[in-house]
Amino acid sequence: MKRQAYQPILITDASRSQDDQLNSRQKRYVLMMGIRVACLVVGAVLVGVKAPLLWLWLPLLGLGMVFIPWLAVLLANDRPPKEEHRLANKLHHRHRDDSPPMALSAEEPAHKVIDAEP
């Protein structure tokens, strides 16, 4: 009877905790809202100094102030993609065995010793 090879469980395959996901979404939301505030401040400064091409900069900053909050809310409420939909798993598809990893008995060594023929 052929025995299965020992397959370790990788911690890199584990999903992120709920608290870690929430923390990263909150940081992303605060960063995006900070960019929105920066758009408002830059727009006010440009109007105050009567900068050249003001007709171009104000609509761009206005679009940023309108679309960034919408995008920030969408991204803050989004969860990470499921494992079968991740691009990294599609590009680096590994053969995963659904059987549980085999445990080593006390008599077996952790590595295989290959006998060299004389």
SULLINGI-V157228 format. One record per backbone hydrogen bond with DSSP energy under -1.0 kcal/mol. NH is the residue of the N-H (numbers start at 1). CO is the residue of the C=O. Records with the same first field share a line. If there is no record, write none. Layout:
NH->CO  CO
This chain:
13->10
14->11
21->17
22->18
23->19
24->20
25->21
26->22
27->23
28->24
29->25
30->26
31->27
32->28
33->29
34->30
35->31
36->32
37->33
38->34
39->35
40->36
41->37
42->38
43->39
44->40
45->41
46->42
47->43
48->44
49->45
51->46
56->53
57->53
58->54
60->56
61->57
62->58
63->59
64->60
65->61
66->62
67->63
68->64
71->67
72->68
73->69
74->70
75->71
76->72
77->73
85->82
90->86
91->87
92->88
